[in-house]
Amino acid sequence: MATPLTADALARALRGEGVALSEHANWRTHNRNHKGPWGPVHGVMLHHTAGTDSLRLCRDGTAALPGPLCVGLITKDGTLHLLGYGRTNHAGPGSAAVLDAVRAERSTLPAPGPDAVDGNARFYGFEIENLGNGRDPYPAAQLAAVERLSAAVCRAHGWSAASVIAHKEWTRRKIDPSFPMAVMRARIDALLGDRPTPCPTPVAHAPFPGAAFFVPGRRSELVTAVGRRLVAEDCGRYANGPGPVWTRADVLSYAAWQRKLGYVGAAADGIPGRTSWDRLRVPRD
């Protein structure tokens, strides 16, 4: 049992464990805390999305299940996208017997019983992008990110790998994630036996080239890099692309990014400014 980490403490723990992060706008304050308290927390719960291109869904949810649907989404490339923090709509009700076993850090979990406990209040929830059909692979980078983020949270709280469970172990209603949890917990346990791996050298970000750089027809690999970051932030408005030429689609995509940051009206004109550029963190080639 533990008080949840602060958002900044979580980010530090994840970086210290070598997790590649993409921090989406307002993730630290995007939550469902108005529905009830978050904490004390007892562990980490893993899920698969059962779909692709899930950033918007995991962040915003649906009318029936409002977002955020998790703290973070692990995409195929091994990036952890931080989307919300606090109480999230990820676990739903589950087994009191399972919760007791997690609290005691028992190595073997009981079969889930009646759905009697609110898991949203008791677990950190992470979604893993996968169709969950048994044929969609989990790339090595994605699985490594899952074990590292799990180890980061466990290390920060002084928990063992027994504090990491699957949604399918929490309730009879679910089947996710579609990989063997015994194997994943063994990997997390092995990682916890070592010192945390230092975070790789931070990605160098491209300096702001000035608003005058972004004129129609400008051709540059930097334009492609901007487009890729906009797509990663779920702001891409491309029919095809992004590509190396600055076009109307790039303007519309960047305007979506500006609106995501809170710009309104003429301020969301689709032309990069220094503040919005710095928030986008475009990698330097």
N, C-alpha and C positions, 0 to 999 in steps of 0.2 A: 504494500500500500504506500502511495507516495503522492505528494503534491505535484501537479504537472509542472514540467520545466517551463520557464518563460520562453517565448518565441526566439529571442536572441540566444538563449542558452541552448535551445535545440539546434539552431543553425550552427553554433560553434561546435557542438558535439558531432554533428554530421560532417562538417568540414574536417574536423580532427580525425575522423575515421576514414577520410578519403572519398567521401560521397560527392559526386558532381551535382551541383545544385543549380536550378533555375528558379529564382524567387519572383513570383508573379505579384502584380500590383495588389497592395492591401492584404496580402496573405496573413499578416500578423493579426489582423482584426476581423477577418472574414470568418464567421462562425455561427453556431446556433445556440449560443449561451443564453439567449433570452428564453429558451425552452426549458432550461433547468441547468443546474451546476455541472461543470466538467471537473471530475475528480472527486475523491482520490482515484488515481489511476493505478492499474495493476499489471498492465502489459501492453503488448503490441499485437494488433490483429491485421492479418494479411488477407487481401482479396484479389480476384482478377476482374477485369472490367466487362468481360464477355462482349467486347466490341473493340473498334479501332477509333483513332482520332478522338480520344475521350477527354481532352483537356476542358472543353467548354462544359461537357456534361458533368465532369467531376467538380468543376468549380461552381456551376450555377444550378445543377440538379434539374428537376422537372417540377411541374405544378403539383404533382402528387408527392414528390420527395424533394423538397428544396435543398439546394446546396449550401455549403460545400459538402461533398459526399466523402471527403477524406482529408487528411492533413496534406498528403502528397500523392502524386501519380508517378510511377516509375515507367518510363517509356522504353522502347526496345533498345535504344542506344545506351541505356544505363544512366540516363539523367533522371534525377528526382526533381519533379516540378512541385514546389511548395505552393499550395493553392488556398489553404485555410488553416486556422489554428484555434483550437478550443474544441468545443463540442461540435462534432460533425455527424452527418447522417450516414454512417457507414455500417454499424453493427446491428442495430435494432435489438429486439428482445432476445434473450438467450438463456442458457442453463445456469442455474445457481450452483449446481454441483461442479460444473466446469470452472466457474469463477472461483469457487473455493479451492479447487486444485491448482489454478494459476496463482492464487494468492499464496498458497503453500509451496509453490514451485515444485510440484510433483512431476516426476519424469514421465509418468503415464497419465493421460487424461481419461476421465470416464466418458462413456457415450453421452452425448447431449440429452438432457431431459427436457421437461416442459419449458417453454419460453417465459421466464418469470423475472428476468433481470434486464435492466436497461444497459446494454453494452456501449451505447454512445457516450455514456457518462464515465465509463470505466477503462476505456482503451484508446490508445493512439491508433488511428486507422490509416492504412496505406493501400492504395489500389495499384495493381500491376497490369499493364496493358497486355491483354491476351484474350483471344476468342474463347478460351476455355473448352474447346471441343476435342482436346487430346491430339490434335494435328498441328495446331499453331505452336511453333517452338518458342521457348524462352531463351533468347541469346545469352551467351556467357556473361556479357557485360550487364545485362539486366538482372540476372541472378546474383551476380557479385554485388550490385547495388542494393538488392533486397537484403542480403546478409549483412552488408556494411551498415545500412541504416538501422537494421534491427539491433546490431551490436552496439551502435552508437547510443541508442535510447537505453538499452540494457546497461551499458557501462555507466551512463550518466546517473542511473538510478541504483546501481549496485545489484541489478537483477541477473539471473542466469538465462540461458537460452530457453528454459522451461516457461519463461514469461512471454514467449512469442507463440501465438496460436493462429490457426486458420479460421476463417468464417465458417467453414464446414464443420469445425470442431466445436463451434459455439452454439449452433442451432441445427436442427434436422432439416430446416428449410433450404439450406444452401449447399453448394458443392464446390465452392471456391476456397483457395486457388487450386488449380488442377496440376499440382505437383506434390510429391510426397513430403509431408511436413517433418517426418523423422529425419530425412536427409537434410532438409533446410536447417533444422535445429542443430544437427551435428555440425554443419558448416559454421553456424553462428557460434556454437560452443567453442569450436577450434579457433575462431577469430578472437573470441573473448579471452582465450588463453594466451594471446600475444598482446604486445603493446599496440595501440592504434597506429595504423599506417599514416604517416603525414600526408596531408592533402597535396596532390601534385601541384607543381608550380602554377599559380593562378593564370588563367587565360588572359593574355594581353588584349585590351580593348582598343579599338580604332579611335584615334582622336577625332573630334568633331571637325569636319572639313569646311564648315561654314554653310549657311543656307544657300549661298550663290552656287554651290556645287550641284545642287539638285534642280537642274533644269531639264526640260523634256529632251530626250535623246541622249543624255549623258550616258556614256558607256564606261563601265568600270566593274571590276570584281567586287568592289566595295558595295555597289548597288545590289549585287546578288546576295552578299552577306547580310545587308539590311533586310532584304526580302525574306531570307531564311529565318532571321530573328523574329520578324513580324508574324510569320506562319507559326513559329514556336510559341508565340504569345497569343495565338488564336485570333490574330488580327489580319491575316492574309485575305485579300479580296481579289485573288488571281484566278482567272479562267485557265491560264497556262502559266507556268512559271513558279517562282520568280526567276528572272533572268538578269543579264548584266546591263540592260538598258533601262533607264529611269522613264517610266511610262505613267499613264493615268491610273493604272492599277496600283502602282507603288504609292501614288498620292492618296488614293482611297484607303489603302492599307495603313499608311502612316497616320492618316486622319483617325482611323479606328483606334490606333495605339494612343493617340493624343486624347481621344475621348475616354479611353480606358483609364488614363491617368487623371481624368477629371476636367480636361479642357472642354470648353463649350463654345458654341457659336463660331465666330471668325478665328478664335484661337486654335481651333482644330482644323487648320487649313491644309494639312497634309504635307507641309514643308518642315523638315527637321529643324528644331532649335536646340540650343545647347542642353537645356534642362531635360527635355524629352529624350534627346540623344544619349545623354549619360545614363538615364534610366534603362534604355534599351540594351546597353552593353553589347555592342556589335564586336565580334572577335576581330582582332587584327590578323591579317594573313601571315 
